[in-house]
């Protein structure tokens, strides 16, 4: 991300309804996956650090990002949490193998080869550990917000499931989420496309609404945590999504359990079509 976007994240991620609601959902799922205090949680692509820092009261935590500026902001804001700069899994050191839960939240849409990144992270993970992945969903929501963040794609279930197809993992949860506010986000994105620019700061849709509205939006979004948690280990439908999950949403979430078996980091499969939205020069 650009420098101004890291500063924007640092400024709003502890208050804006989307960041707060997503964090509550992620943390609810982590508590189901790692019920014991002291488990190790690694956050890959941690940005300015709020997600993993909010878990530090209960877990041993490490945050990682490729951005030196993002890590500097994270260390400044959360000095009690360990943050490392560099490319995962190498930058994580022993934590790449020892982590009980690895977070990969809204990261793989930023890279040209999401297959290679995900398999590279899974390769050193110990059997029984979990990878929690979130991505933006629904190509019809593509807007200037995605362009500003350098996204290569938004996902549907088929494209999402294809990223780990054939790898030694068990998908314990696959579902859309941010479903309750989907109509609102869809309307905002449609207006942005008509206007030719995003509705918020620095070419994004991030603008904190009035406090009562922000609280209501946070509660609506975060309220999806209970349903998502109950879906863990639910049977899968024919498309790979969890039965009983949300059938549409602004984002997708998956929980993958690492099983025994060797993983060789792999490149994009030939059966997968080129990304519809690839930044210039790629």
C-alpha positions, 0 to 999 in steps of 0.5 A, spaced: 500 500 500 501 507 499 504 511 505 498 515 505 494 509 506 498 506 512 497 512 515 490 512 514 489 505 517 493 507 523 488 513 524 482 510 523 482 502 524 481 502 532 474 506 530 471 505 523 466 500 523 469 496 518 475 495 522 472 494 528 467 489 526 472 485 522 476 485 528 471 482 533 469 477 528 476 474 527 478 474 534 471 470 535 474 465 530 481 465 533 478 464 540 475 457 537 481 455 534 486 456 540 482 456 546 488 456 551 491 462 553 498 463 551 497 460 544 502 463 538 498 467 533 502 470 527 499 475 523 502 476 516 500 482 512 499 485 519 499 493 516 499 497 522 498 492 527 491 493 531 488 486 529 494 482 532 495 487 538 488 486 540 489 479 541 496 480 545 492 480 552 491 472 551 496 470 546 503 470 544 503 474 538 507 476 532 506 481 526 509 481 520 508 486 514 513 487 508 512 494 509 517 498 513 513 504 514 507 499 516 511 496 521 514 502 524 507 505 525 505 498 528 511 498 533 510 505 535 502 504 537 503 497 540 510 497 543 509 491 547 507 486 541 513 483 537 513 486 529 518 484 524 518 486 517 520 482 511 517 477 507 513 471 510 514 465 512 522 467 512 521 473 516 517 469 521 523 465 523 521 459 528 514 462 529 512 460 521 512 453 524 510 454 531 504 458 530 497 455 532 493 460 528 496 464 522 492 470 520 492 472 513 486 477 513 485 481 506 492 480 503 492 475 498 488 480 493 494 484 493 499 479 490 499 477 483 500 469 485 495 468 491 497 460 490 504 461 491 503 466 497 498 461 500 502 455 499 508 458 502 505 460 508 502 453 509 508 449 507 512 450 514 506 450 518 505 444 523 499 439 522 493 441 526 495 449 526 490 453 522 490 459 517 485 464 517 484 467 511 479 473 509 478 476 502 474 481 498 468 478 494 464 479 489 467 482 482 460 487 481 463 491 487 469 493 484 470 500 484 476 505 485 477 503 493 480 496 490 484 500 485 487 505 490 489 499 494 492 495 489 487 489 488 488 484 483 481 481 484 475 480 488 473 473 489 467 468 489 467 462 492 470 458 486 476 462 485 477 462 493 477 455 494 481 454 488 487 457 492 488 451 496 485 445 492 489 439 492 493 442 498 494 438 505 488 442 508 481 441 511 477 447 510 473 448 516 469 454 514 468 457 508 463 463 507 461 470 505 461 475 511 459 482 511 453 480 509 448 484 513 451 490 510 452 488 503 446 492 500 449 498 503 456 497 500 453 495 494 449 502 493 455 506 495 460 502 490 455 504 485 455 511 487 462 511 487 462 508 480 457 514 477 461 519 480 468 517 478 471 517 485 471 513 491 467 516 497 472 517 502 479 519 504 485 517 499 481 514 494 478 509 499 471 508 501 473 509 508 470 515 512 468 515 519 460 516 519 457 520 525 458 516 532 451 513 533 451 510 525 458 508 526 456 504 532 450 501 529 454 499 523 459 496 527 454 492 531 451 489 525 457 487 522 460 484 528 454 480 530 455 475 524 461 472 528 456 468 532 453 464 526 460 464 523 463 460 529 457 455 529 459 454 522 466 451 523 466 444 521 459 444 518 458 440 512 460 443 505 456 444 499 457 442 492 461 449 491 465 448 497 462 453 501 459 451 508 452 449 509 448 454 512 453 460 511 452 467 508 450 466 500 453 473 499 457 478 502 462 484 501 468 479 503 469 471 504 472 468 510 476 461 510 479 457 516 484 452 514 487 446 518 494 444 516 494 436 515 500 432 515 503 432 508 509 436 504 507 442 500 511 445 495 510 452 494 506 452 487 505 457 482 498 459 479 494 453 476 493 453 468 486 452 469 485 459 473 483 464 468 487 471 468 485 476 473 480 481 471 483 487 474 491 486 474 495 493 476 498 496 470 505 493 468 504 486 471 
